[in-house]
Amino acid sequence: MGFWEKCDRECTWNKICYWVWTTAICGGVFVLLIFTFAVRFLPLVTSEDAELQRFDLIPGTPPTNSSVSFNATVMLALHNPNIYRGISYGPLAASFFFNGYRIHDSTVTAGFYHKPRKTVRLHLTVGGVDRPVILATAGVLNFEAENVTGVFGLELRLETMIQYKGRKRMCEFAVTCPLKLQLVHPGISVSPAANNRTNCTWGENAGHNFCPTRCYSLKEDGGRC
């Protein structure tokens, strides 16, 4: 009897362990499937490299009549963190701002399909001569202060519409990249520390790491992703 009682206890314990492990494995697979097929993560955008070859401001009277001449290049890296879902981008519009004021109208890049778990790099080149810019007095003073150091704070905004694989809705997607750029001349190399990598942040319509809160259906407006 002792032998059978011992066997019965051991068999019961083995069954418990078996079901615990089975439940844990099934639960893990279920969670993985949810993250793979149900949850949609936003693209991650990073400014990997940026260069400012020219930045001249001619203050106007009043400051709202100012003009700016500049040349800049930016290398953006877009990473799709989704395991299964690819992302289709519409045309991408990039705008540059100084002290909160737009100094460059949108540079449009053709849309493309972004494979899952892949990184795509975009090379943006912008510039202009005597472009009108509406600045406040504070903006002119800020330029004069930064011109002394040769390091300028600019902001890049990237906007587009995205569509996840297997979904009919188009979602607004916008990111902001704060840039601290050392003014250099063409042909002169810049140390890596001068123009550090910058992580871009999502705009108001895409404020978290899942699905944008504002989406559009191909047939009707409104709704969620």
C-alpha positions as CSV (number, residue, x, y, z in Angstrom):
1,M,0.0,0.0,0.0
2,G,2.8,2.4,0.8
3,F,4.3,1.9,-2.7
4,W,1.0,2.7,-4.4
5,E,0.3,5.7,-2.1
6,K,3.8,7.1,-3.0
7,C,3.2,6.5,-6.7
8,D,-0.2,8.1,-6.5
9,R,1.2,11.2,-4.9
10,E,4.1,11.4,-7.4
11,C,1.8,10.9,-10.3
12,T,-0.6,13.6,-9.1
13,W,2.4,16.0,-8.7
14,N,3.6,15.2,-12.2
15,K,0.2,15.8,-13.6
16,I,0.1,19.2,-11.9
17,C,3.5,20.1,-13.2
18,Y,2.5,19.0,-16.7
19,W,-0.6,21.1,-16.8
20,V,1.2,24.2,-15.3
21,W,3.9,24.0,-18.0
22,T,1.3,23.4,-20.7
23,T,-0.8,26.3,-19.6
24,A,2.3,28.6,-19.4
25,I,3.5,27.6,-22.8
26,C,0.0,28.1,-24.4
27,G,-0.4,31.4,-22.6
28,G,3.0,32.5,-23.9
29,V,2.1,31.5,-27.5
30,F,-1.2,33.3,-27.2
31,V,0.5,36.5,-26.0
32,L,3.0,36.2,-28.8
33,L,0.3,35.8,-31.4
34,I,-1.5,38.9,-30.0
35,F,1.7,41.0,-30.3
36,T,2.4,39.6,-33.7
37,F,-1.0,40.0,-35.4
38,A,-3.2,42.2,-33.2
39,V,-1.0,45.0,-31.8
40,R,0.3,47.5,-34.3
41,F,3.4,49.5,-33.3
42,L,4.3,52.8,-34.8
43,P,7.5,53.2,-36.8
44,L,10.5,54.4,-34.8
45,V,12.3,57.4,-36.4
46,T,15.9,58.5,-35.6
47,S,18.0,61.3,-37.0
48,E,21.3,59.4,-37.5
49,D,23.3,62.2,-39.0
50,A,22.7,65.9,-39.8
51,E,24.8,68.7,-41.2
52,L,24.3,72.4,-41.5
53,Q,26.5,74.0,-44.2
54,R,25.0,77.5,-44.1
55,F,22.6,79.4,-41.9
56,D,22.4,83.2,-42.4
57,L,19.6,85.4,-41.2
58,I,18.9,88.9,-42.5
59,P,16.7,90.6,-39.8
60,G,13.9,92.7,-41.2
61,T,12.1,95.7,-39.8
62,P,9.8,94.6,-38.4
63,P,11.3,91.1,-37.7
64,T,8.4,89.5,-39.5
65,N,10.0,90.7,-42.8
66,S,13.3,88.7,-42.1
67,S,14.9,86.3,-44.6
68,V,17.1,83.3,-44.2
69,S,19.6,81.5,-46.4
70,F,20.6,77.9,-45.4
71,N,21.7,74.5,-46.6
72,A,21.2,71.3,-44.5
73,T,21.3,67.5,-44.9
74,V,19.7,65.0,-42.6
75,M,19.8,61.2,-42.6
76,L,16.7,59.7,-41.1
77,A,16.3,56.0,-40.1
78,L,12.8,54.6,-40.0
79,H,12.4,51.3,-38.2
80,N,9.3,49.1,-38.4
81,P,9.2,47.2,-35.1
82,N,6.2,45.0,-36.0
83,I,6.9,41.3,-36.4
84,Y,4.3,40.6,-39.0
85,R,2.7,43.8,-40.3
86,G,4.4,45.8,-43.0
87,I,3.6,49.5,-43.4
88,S,2.7,51.4,-46.6
89,Y,3.7,55.1,-46.5
90,G,2.1,57.8,-48.5
91,P,4.3,60.7,-49.7
92,L,6.5,62.0,-46.8
93,A,6.6,65.7,-46.2
94,A,9.5,67.2,-44.3
95,S,9.5,70.7,-42.9
96,F,12.2,72.7,-41.0
97,F,11.6,75.1,-38.2
98,F,13.8,77.6,-36.3
99,N,12.6,79.0,-33.0
100,G,9.1,77.6,-33.8
101,Y,8.9,79.3,-37.2
102,R,8.9,77.5,-40.5
103,I,12.0,78.3,-42.6
104,H,11.5,75.6,-45.2
105,D,8.4,74.4,-46.9
106,S,7.8,70.7,-47.2
107,T,10.3,68.5,-49.1
108,V,8.2,65.6,-50.4
109,T,9.6,62.1,-50.7
110,A,7.8,59.4,-52.6
111,G,5.9,56.8,-50.5
112,F,7.1,53.2,-50.1
113,Y,6.4,49.9,-48.5
114,H,8.2,49.2,-45.2
115,K,8.8,45.5,-44.5
116,P,8.4,44.2,-40.9
117,R,11.5,44.4,-38.6
118,K,13.4,46.4,-41.3
119,T,15.1,49.8,-41.2
120,V,14.8,52.2,-44.1
121,R,17.0,55.3,-44.4
122,L,16.0,58.6,-46.0
123,H,18.5,61.2,-47.1
124,L,17.0,64.7,-47.0
125,T,18.8,67.7,-48.6
126,V,17.2,71.2,-48.1
127,G,18.2,74.7,-48.6
128,G,17.3,78.1,-50.0
129,V,18.5,81.7,-50.5
130,D,16.8,84.7,-49.0
131,R,13.7,82.8,-48.1
132,P,11.1,85.0,-46.3
133,V,10.7,83.9,-42.7
134,I,8.3,85.4,-40.1
135,L,10.2,85.8,-36.9
136,A,9.4,87.5,-33.6
137,T,12.0,89.7,-31.9
138,A,12.9,86.8,-29.6
139,G,13.7,84.7,-32.7
140,V,16.2,87.3,-34.0
141,L,17.8,87.5,-30.6
142,N,18.0,83.7,-30.4
143,F,19.7,83.6,-33.8
144,E,22.3,86.2,-32.7
145,A,23.1,84.2,-29.5
146,E,23.4,80.9,-31.4
147,N,25.4,82.5,-34.2
148,V,28.1,83.3,-31.6
149,T,28.6,79.6,-30.8
150,G,27.9,78.3,-34.3
151,V,25.5,75.7,-32.9
152,F,21.9,76.1,-34.0
153,G,18.7,74.5,-32.7
154,L,16.5,73.4,-35.6
155,E,13.4,71.2,-35.7
156,L,12.5,68.7,-38.4
157,R,8.9,67.6,-38.7
158,L,8.0,64.6,-40.8
159,E,4.4,64.0,-41.8
160,T,2.7,61.3,-43.8
161,M,-0.2,58.8,-43.9
162,I,0.5,55.1,-43.1
163,Q,-1.5,51.9,-43.7
164,Y,-0.8,48.7,-41.9
165,K,-0.7,45.4,-43.8
166,G,-4.1,43.8,-43.7
167,R,-5.9,47.0,-42.6
168,K,-8.1,49.3,-44.7
169,R,-7.7,52.4,-42.6
170,M,-5.1,55.1,-43.3
171,C,-3.6,56.6,-40.2
172,E,-2.0,60.0,-39.7
173,F,1.7,59.8,-38.7
174,A,3.9,62.7,-37.7
175,V,7.2,63.0,-35.8
176,T,9.3,65.8,-34.6
177,C,13.1,65.7,-34.5
178,P,14.9,68.3,-32.4
179,L,18.3,69.0,-34.0
180,K,21.4,70.7,-32.5
181,L,23.6,71.3,-35.5
182,Q,27.2,72.7,-35.6
183,L,27.6,75.0,-38.6
184,V,30.3,73.6,-40.9
185,H,31.6,74.4,-44.4
186,P,31.4,71.9,-47.3
187,G,34.3,69.5,-47.4
188,I,35.0,69.9,-43.7
189,S,34.3,66.8,-41.6
190,V,32.3,67.0,-38.4
191,S,33.1,65.0,-35.3
192,P,30.5,62.4,-34.3
193,A,29.9,64.3,-31.1
194,A,29.0,67.5,-33.0
195,N,25.8,66.1,-34.5
196,N,24.6,63.4,-32.2
197,R,21.9,60.8,-33.0
198,T,18.5,62.1,-32.1
199,N,15.4,60.1,-31.3
200,C,12.3,61.7,-32.9
201,T,9.0,61.9,-31.0
202,W,5.5,61.3,-32.2
203,G,3.1,64.1,-32.8
204,E,-0.3,64.7,-31.2
205,N,-2.1,62.3,-33.4
206,A,0.3,59.4,-32.6
207,G,1.2,59.8,-28.9
208,H,1.9,56.3,-27.8
209,N,3.6,53.1,-29.0
210,F,0.6,51.3,-30.4
211,C,-1.8,52.6,-33.0
212,P,-2.3,56.3,-33.8
213,T,-5.4,57.6,-32.2
214,R,-6.6,59.3,-35.3
215,C,-7.2,57.2,-38.3
216,Y,-9.0,57.3,-41.6
217,S,-10.8,54.6,-43.5
218,L,-10.4,54.4,-47.3
219,K,-14.2,54.7,-47.5
220,E,-15.1,56.9,-44.5
221,D,-13.5,59.2,-42.0
222,G,-13.3,58.6,-38.3
223,G,-12.8,55.5,-36.1
224,R,-9.8,53.8,-34.6
225,C,-7.1,51.6,-36.2
